[in-house]
Amino acid sequence: MRTFDVLILGSGLGGMTIALQLADQLKVGLITKRALRDGGSGWAQGGIAAVLDGSDSSELHINDTQVAGAGLCDLDATRFIIENSKEAIDWLIEMGVPFTKDEEGQTSYHGFHLTREGGHSHRRIIHAADATGAAVIDTLAIKVAAHPNITVLEEHIAVDLITDKTSENRCIGAYVYNKIADQVETILAQHTVLATGGAGKVYLYTTNPDVATGDGIAMGWRAGCRVANMEFIQFHPTCLYHPHAKSFLITEAVRGEGGILRLPDGTRFMPNHDERAELAPRDIVARAIDFEMKKGGFDCVYLDISYKPAAFVKEHFPNIYLRCLELGIDITKAPIPVVPAAHYTCGGLVTNLDGQTDVAGLYGVGEVACTGLHGANRLASNSLLECMVLGKSAAAHILKQTPRTLPHVAEWDESRVTDPDEEVVISHNWDELRRFMWDYVGIVRTTKRLERALHRIELLKSEIHEFYRNFRVSNDLIELRNLVITAELIVRCAMARKESRGLHYSRDYPNMSLQAKPTILTPKPIKK
């Protein structure tokens, strides 16, 4: 049995930020499902939105966020995060993140280039070429790995949170499956942080890494946390469409720098859907692409940046250029085939601005949480910013707490389970879940489709519960168990919203209500 002052589940930007903020004073355990750098944050291409230029302002950034969020953003959370954006960027610069320098004399901050993305009224995106997430994570990972007070446990996945129900429902750690040793370990902590990312893998097509299976959302729900706004799943409009390109994202910045969306015959179509054309928020662009693909029976549409000088394209999008070239597409000469794909979970566990959930001692930071910043649709590049600002805020709150005596906890009991004899059941259930979520709970929804999805989820839940109860846990079983719960939360939130707003579009309720209200689900009370 291990014990830490703080146990962090997840090694993305939220998890690393908290770890580095705490490690000088506390003993930190950082759990990651694969390697330290394999969290979802490393996949972020575009950049980080922040108020850095003198012609920009917090009010303008707040307004852009609220417009994209379709009136559902929490104003206090939005203001808090955006007003702390410059401090967050300065911290990353101090850490040594190699942001792209401004060589063109455009808007810049301390010599670093600022770009513009869809939904933003100003150039305020600081970036490292077109691989910002990787640059940030690589920089912070070196510092995390070198810190003597941070213990990184790779190839570990949390099974469930441990809660003490003797006086209050307080989280005191987690049961964690060590994939290398093939055994479940008990890890106790004064404070536990869920920084597990989103749930893109609940859908058939996603830009997310394989680790994005809704683990923290499902564990938090089982422990007694409320969830909010799970119906708002952001589908990124432009995922590379190619049989050998799994989940490769074409960043929002391509459209921000002039990329044009075209039909297979070369016709530009976005001006017919929105006056902002390619710079409209993601939900509008994704729905427009979905509409045109279904209307024309197309497998994809095309994003064209080839009319720009080749040197410009290679300088701004070197990774996209090289990856597409590997697949036989020269983006300086030809348009990029793209389709929408599940990209970001705007809802999650309800938290305050210190990252606190409804369960004492349990925090949520990043995509796993719902602070209210993203409303009904996340504004491009606000997510990494939220990770840092809330990560720092949660760390400050943790440091103010008085240590408690942890109770005795029983070790994980495997005495009554056996090795699974039908692993194929897990893979089949996984495939079925992702396919019907794509078909029934995708970009455009109907009540009938949602009801069908919920019915299938209930059947899957029963099968998975039976499997979980009788057989030893495995990585795939843990993820599948979490995915089906996350899928149910998405569907139940979608069924509760009797309107179309932001990322949630229903044919049965095509209009937007006059009053914007969050969708909040509350779990059944946990028996003491």
C-alpha positions in Angstrom: 0.0 0.0 0.0 1.4 3.4 -1.0 0.6 6.8 0.6 1.0 10.3 -0.9 0.0 13.7 0.2 -1.7 14.2 -3.2 -2.6 11.5 -5.7 -3.1 12.9 -9.3 -4.8 10.7 -11.9 -3.7 11.8 -15.3 -0.6 13.2 -16.9 -1.9 15.9 -19.2 -1.4 19.6 -18.7 -3.8 19.8 -15.8 -2.1 17.0 -13.9 1.4 18.2 -14.6 0.5 21.8 -13.6 -0.8 20.7 -10.2 2.1 18.3 -9.6 4.7 21.0 -10.3 2.8 23.6 -8.2 2.6 21.2 -5.2 5.8 19.2 -5.3 8.1 21.7 -3.5 6.0 21.3 -0.4 4.1 18.0 -0.7 4.7 14.4 -1.7 2.9 13.8 -5.0 2.0 10.6 -6.8 1.2 11.0 -10.6 -0.7 8.1 -12.2 -0.7 7.7 -16.0 -2.3 5.0 -18.1 0.6 4.8 -20.5 3.8 6.8 -20.6 4.1 10.2 -18.9 3.8 12.1 -22.2 0.8 10.1 -23.5 -2.0 12.3 -22.1 -4.5 14.1 -24.3 -2.9 17.5 -23.9 0.0 16.5 -26.1 -2.3 16.1 -29.0 -3.4 19.8 -29.0 -2.2 21.5 -32.1 -3.5 25.0 -32.3 -2.3 26.8 -29.2 -3.4 28.6 -26.0 -5.8 31.5 -26.0 -4.8 34.4 -23.7 -5.1 38.2 -23.5 -1.5 39.2 -24.4 -1.7 42.0 -27.0 -2.3 45.6 -26.1 -5.2 45.9 -28.6 -7.0 43.0 -27.0 -8.8 42.9 -23.7 -10.3 40.4 -21.2 -13.8 41.8 -22.0 -13.3 40.9 -25.7 -12.0 37.4 -24.9 -14.9 36.9 -22.5 -17.4 38.0 -25.1 -15.9 35.7 -27.7 -16.1 32.8 -25.2 -19.8 33.6 -24.4 -20.8 33.9 -28.0 -19.2 30.5 -28.8 -20.8 29.0 -25.7 -24.3 30.0 -26.9 -25.1 31.9 -23.7 -24.4 29.1 -21.4 -21.0 30.0 -20.1 -20.7 30.8 -16.4 -19.6 34.4 -16.3 -17.7 34.2 -13.0 -15.7 31.2 -14.2 -15.1 32.7 -17.6 -13.8 36.0 -16.1 -11.6 34.2 -13.5 -9.9 32.0 -16.1 -9.4 34.7 -18.8 -8.2 37.3 -16.3 -5.5 34.9 -15.2 -4.5 33.9 -18.7 -1.4 36.1 -19.0 0.0 34.8 -15.8 -0.5 31.2 -17.0 1.4 31.9 -20.3 4.2 33.7 -18.4 4.6 30.6 -16.3 5.0 28.4 -19.4 7.5 30.8 -20.9 9.4 30.7 -17.6 9.3 26.9 -17.8 11.0 27.1 -21.2 8.2 26.2 -23.6 9.5 26.9 -27.1 6.7 29.0 -28.5 7.0 30.2 -32.1 8.7 33.5 -32.6 7.2 36.3 -34.6 9.1 36.6 -37.9 6.4 38.5 -39.8 5.9 41.6 -37.7 2.3 40.7 -36.9 0.7 40.7 -33.4 3.2 39.3 -30.9 3.9 38.9 -27.2 7.5 39.2 -26.0 8.5 38.3 -29.6 6.3 35.2 -29.8 3.8 35.0 -32.7 0.1 35.2 -32.0 -2.4 33.6 -34.4 -6.1 33.7 -34.7 -8.7 30.9 -34.7 -12.4 30.5 -35.4 -14.6 32.4 -33.0 -11.9 34.8 -31.8 -12.1 38.5 -32.6 -8.3 39.0 -32.2 -5.0 37.3 -32.7 -4.5 35.9 -29.2 -3.4 32.3 -29.7 0.2 31.7 -28.6 1.5 28.5 -30.1 4.5 26.3 -30.9 4.1 25.9 -34.7 1.2 23.5 -35.1 2.2 21.2 -32.2 1.7 23.3 -29.1 0.4 20.6 -26.8 3.4 18.4 -27.6 5.8 21.3 -26.9 4.2 22.2 -23.6 4.0 18.6 -22.4 7.5 17.7 -23.4 8.8 20.7 -21.5 6.9 20.1 -18.4 7.4 16.3 -18.5 11.2 16.8 -18.1 10.6 18.9 -14.9 8.0 16.4 -13.5 10.3 13.4 -14.1 13.3 15.2 -12.4 11.4 16.4 -9.3 12.3 14.4 -6.2 8.9 14.8 -4.6 6.9 13.5 -7.7 6.6 9.8 -8.1 5.4 8.9 -11.6 3.6 5.6 -12.0 3.4 4.7 -15.7 1.2 1.9 -17.1 -1.2 2.3 -14.2 -5.0 2.9 -14.5 -7.4 3.7 -11.6 -10.2 1.2 -11.1 -12.2 3.2 -8.6 -11.9 6.0 -6.1 -11.7 5.0 -2.4 -14.1 7.0 -0.2 -14.5 7.1 3.6 -18.2 7.2 4.5 -17.9 7.0 8.2 -18.5 10.8 8.7 -18.7 12.3 5.3 -18.2 11.0 1.7 -14.5 11.9 1.5 -12.1 10.6 -1.1 -9.0 9.1 0.4 -7.3 7.6 -2.7 -7.9 5.0 -5.3 -7.6 1.4 -6.2 -5.1 1.3 -9.2 -4.4 -1.5 -11.6 -0.7 -2.0 -12.3 -0.7 -3.2 -15.9 2.9 -4.5 -15.8 2.5 -6.4 -12.5 -1.2 -7.4 -13.5 -2.5 -6.6 -10.0 -4.6 -4.0 -8.3 -2.8 -1.7 -5.7 -4.2 0.4 -3.0 -3.0 4.0 -3.0 -4.1 6.4 -0.2 -3.8 10.2 -0.2 -5.0 13.3 1.7 -6.2 14.7 -1.6 -7.0 13.1 -5.0 -7.1 15.0 -8.3 -8.9 13.8 -11.4 -7.1 15.1 -14.4 -8.0 12.2 -16.7 -9.2 14.1 -19.7 -12.3 13.6 -21.8 -14.3 10.8 -23.4 -13.8 11.0 -27.1 -13.3 7.2 -27.4 -17.0 6.8 -26.7 -17.4 7.6 -30.4 -16.3 5.7 -33.5 -14.5 8.6 -35.0 -12.4 10.9 -32.7 -9.4 13.1 -32.7 -8.6 11.9 -29.1 -5.9 9.5 -28.1 -6.9 5.9 -27.1 -6.6 6.9 -23.4 -9.6 9.3 -23.6 -12.2 6.9 -22.2 -14.1 9.0 -19.7 -12.4 7.4 -16.7 -12.5 10.3 -14.3 -16.1 11.3 -15.2 -17.3 7.7 -14.5 -15.3 7.3 -11.3 -16.4 10.7 -10.0 -20.1 9.8 -10.8 -19.8 6.5 -9.0 -18.3 8.2 -6.0 -21.1 10.7 -5.7 -20.2 13.7 -7.9 -22.8 15.6 -10.0 -22.1 15.9 -13.7 -23.2 18.8 -16.0 -23.6 19.5 -19.7 -22.5 16.1 -21.0 -24.7 16.6 -24.1 -22.2 19.1 -25.4 -19.7 17.0 -27.2 -17.6 19.1 -29.6 -17.0 17.5 -32.9 -13.9 19.0 -34.5 -14.8 19.9 -38.1 -11.6 18.8 -39.7 -10.1 15.4 -38.9 -7.9 14.1 -41.8 -9.9 11.6 -43.9 -7.5 8.8 -44.9 -7.6 5.0 -44.3 -4.1 5.1 -42.8 -4.4 8.3 -40.7 -5.9 7.4 -37.4 -7.4 10.4 -35.5 -5.1 13.0 -37.1 -6.4 16.4 -36.4 -6.1 19.3 -38.9 -5.8 22.3 -36.5 -8.3 25.1 -36.3 -5.5 27.5 -37.2 -5.5 26.3 -40.8 -8.9 28.0 -41.2 -7.6 30.9 -39.0 -4.8 31.5 -41.5 -7.1 31.4 -44.5 -8.0 27.8 -45.2 -11.1 27.4 -47.3 -13.6 24.5 -47.1 -14.7 23.1 -50.4 -17.0 20.4 -51.8 -15.4 17.7 -54.0 -16.1 19.8 -57.1 -14.2 22.7 -55.6 -17.2 24.8 -54.6 -16.8 26.9 -51.4 -19.8 26.3 -49.1 -19.3 27.9 -45.7 -20.6 31.4 -46.7 -24.0 29.7 -47.4 -24.1 28.6 -43.7 -22.7 31.5 -41.7 -21.6 35.0 -42.5 -18.3 34.3 -40.7 -17.7 31.5 -43.2 -14.7 29.3 -42.2 -14.1 31.4 -39.1 -17.5 30.5 -37.6 -17.3 28.5 -34.3 -16.7 24.8 -34.5 -20.3 23.6 -33.9 -21.5 25.6 -36.9 -18.7 24.5 -39.1 -19.1 20.8 -38.1 -22.9 20.9 -38.7 -22.3 22.6 -42.1 -19.9 19.9 -43.2 -22.2 17.1 -41.9 -25.1 18.7 -43.8 -23.1 19.0 -47.1 -21.7 15.4 -46.8 -25.2 14.0 -46.2 -26.8 16.2 -48.9 -24.3 15.3 -51.5 -23.5 11.7 -50.4 -19.8 12.6 -50.0 -17.3 10.7 -47.9 -15.5 13.9 -47.0 -15.0 17.6 -47.9 -11.8 19.4 -48.5 -9.8 22.1 -46.6 -7.8 24.2 -49.0 -4.7 26.2 -48.0 -2.8 25.4 -51.2 -3.4 28.8 -52.7 -1.1 30.3 -50.1 2.7 30.4 -50.8 4.3 27.1 -50.1 6.8 28.6 -47.7 4.0 30.1 -45.7 2.2 26.7 -45.4 5.4 24.8 -44.4 6.4 27.4 -41.8 3.0 27.6 -40.1 2.0 24.0 -40.4 5.2 21.9 -40.6 3.8 18.8 -38.8 0.6 18.7 -40.8 2.5 19.3 -44.0 4.9 16.4 -43.3 2.2 14.0 -42.1 0.0 14.6 -45.1 3.1 14.3 -47.4 3.7 10.8 -45.9 0.2 9.9 -47.0 0.7 11.2 -50.5 -1.0 14.6 -50.0 1.0 17.8 -50.7 -1.0 20.5 -49.0 0.9 23.2 -50.8 -0.6 21.9 -54.0 -3.8 20.1 -53.1 -6.6 20.4 -50.6 -6.8 18.2 -47.5 -9.7 15.6 -47.3 -11.4 16.1 -43.9 -14.4 14.9 -41.9 -15.8 15.9 -38.5 -14.8 13.8 -35.5 -15.5 13.8 -31.7 -13.0 16.1 -30.2 -13.8 17.7 -26.8 -16.1 16.9 -23.8 -17.5 20.3 -22.8 -19.3 18.9 -19.8 -18.0 16.9 -16.9 -17.8 16.7 -13.1 -19.2 19.9 -11.5 -16.4 21.8 -9.9 -15.9 25.3 -8.4 -13.0 27.6 -9.2 -10.7 25.8 -6.8 -11.3 22.5 -8.6 -13.4 21.0 -5.8 -16.0 18.4 -6.7 -19.0 17.4 -4.6 -16.9 14.8 -2.8 -14.6 16.1 -0.1 -10.9 15.7 -0.8 -11.6 15.2 -4.6 -10.6 17.7 -7.2 -11.3 17.8 -11.0 -9.1 19.8 -13.4 -9.2 20.0 -17.2 -11.5 18.2 -19.6 -12.8 15.9 -16.9 -14.4 18.9 -15.1 -17.2 21.3 -15.9 -16.3 24.8 -14.6 -18.8 26.5 -16.8 -16.1 28.1 -19.0 -17.1 26.3 -22.2 -20.9 26.6 -22.0 -22.6 24.9 -24.9 -19.5 25.0 -27.1 -15.8 25.4 -26.3 -14.1 28.4 -27.9 -10.9 27.2 -29.7 -7.8 27.1 -27.5 -9.5 27.9 -24.3 -9.0 24.3 -22.9 -5.3 24.3 -22.2 -5.7 27.7 -20.6 -8.4 26.2 -18.2 -6.0 23.4 -17.3 -3.3 25.8 -16.1 -5.5 28.4 -14.3 -7.6 25.8 -12.5 -4.6 23.6 -11.9 -2.9 26.5 -10.1 -6.1 27.4 -8.2 -6.6 23.8 -7.1 -3.0 23.5 -5.9 -3.3 26.7 -3.9 -6.5 25.3 -2.2 -4.8 22.0 -1.4 -1.9 23.8 0.2 -4.2 25.5 2.6 -5.7 22.3 4.0 -4.9 20.7 7.3 -3.6 17.1 7.1 -6.0 14.4 8.3 -5.4 10.9 9.7 -6.3 8.5 7.0 -8.4 5.5 8.1 -7.6 1.9 7.6 -8.5 0.6 4.1 -8.9 -3.0 3.0 -6.7 -4.2 0.2 -8.3 -5.1 -3.2 -10.0 -8.5 -2.9 -9.7 -10.8 -5.9 -10.4 -14.1 -4.0 -13.8 -14.6 -5.6 -13.1 -13.8 -9.2 -11.4 -15.7 -12.1 -9.5 -15.0 -15.2 -11.9 -14.1 -18.1 -12.5 -16.8 -20.6 -14.2 -14.6 -23.3 -12.1 -11.5 -23.9 -13.9 -11.2 -27.2 -17.0 -10.1 -25.3 -15.2 -6.9 -24.3 -14.0 -6.0 -27.8 -17.5 -6.6 -29.3 -19.2 -4.5 -26.6 -16.6 -1.7 -27.1 -17.3 -1.7 -30.9 -21.0 -1.8 -30.5 -21.0 1.1 -28.0 -18.9 3.4 -30.2 -20.9 2.6 -33.3 -24.3 3.3 -31.9 -23.1 6.4 -30.1 -21.8 7.7 -33.5 -25.1 6.8 -35.3 -27.6 7.9 -32.6 -25.8 10.5 -30.5 -23.7 12.4 -33.0 -23.7 15.8 -34.6 -27.5 15.8 -35.3 -29.8 14.0 -32.8 -33.5 13.0 -32.5 -35.5 11.8 -29.5 -36.0 8.4 -31.1 -32.3 8.0 -31.7 -31.5 8.9 -28.1 -34.1 6.4 -26.8 -32.5 3.7 -29.0 -29.1 4.5 -27.7 -30.2 4.5 -24.0 -31.9 1.1 -24.5 -28.7 -0.4 -25.9 -26.7 1.2 -23.1 -28.9 -0.5 -20.5 -28.3 -3.9 -22.1 -24.5 -3.3 -22.3 -24.3 -2.0 -18.7 -25.9 -5.3 -17.5 -23.4 -7.4 -19.4 -20.4 -5.4 -18.4 -21.4 -5.4 -14.7 -21.7 -9.1 -14.8 -18.3 -9.4 -16.4 -16.8 -7.0 -13.9 -18.2 -8.8 -10.9 -17.0 -12.3 -11.9 -13.6 -11.8 -13.6 -10.3 -10.2 -12.8 -10.0 -6.6 -14.0 -8.0 -5.7 -17.1 -7.2 -2.4 -18.8 -9.9 -3.0 -21.5 -12.6 -4.0 -19.0 -11.9 -0.9 -16.8 -12.1 1.4 -19.8 -15.2 -0.2 -21.2 -17.0 0.0 -17.8 -16.2 3.7 -17.7 -17.1 4.3 -21.3 -20.6 2.9 -21.0 -21.3 5.0 -17.9 -20.0 8.1 -19.7 -22.2 7.2 -22.7 -25.2 7.0 -20.5 -24.5 10.4 -19.0 -24.2 11.9 -22.4 -27.5 10.4 -23.6 -29.4 11.4 -20.4 -28.2 15.0 -20.6 -29.1 15.1 -24.3 -32.6 13.7 -23.5 -33.1 16.3 -20.8 -32.4 19.3 -23.1 -35.5 20.2 -25.0 -33.9 22.7 -27.3 -31.0 23.1 -29.7 -28.1 25.0 -28.3 -24.4 25.1 -29.2 -23.1 21.6 -29.8 -26.4 19.9 -29.1 -28.7 20.0 -32.1 -32.0 18.1 -32.1 -34.3 17.8 -35.0 -37.3 17.5 -32.6 -36.4 20.7 -30.8 -34.6 22.9 -33.5 -35.1 26.2 -31.7 -33.1 27.7 -28.8 -34.9 28.5 -25.6 -34.9 32.1 -24.4 -33.3 31.1 -21.1 -30.0 29.2 -21.0 -29.8 26.6 -18.2 -27.1 24.0 -17.5 -28.1 20.3 -17.5 -27.1 18.8 -14.2 -27.4 15.1 -13.2 -27.2 14.0 -9.6 -26.2 10.4 -8.6 -28.2 8.5 -6.1 -27.1 9.1 -2.5 -24.3 6.8 -1.4 -25.3 4.8 1.7 -23.0 5.3 4.7 
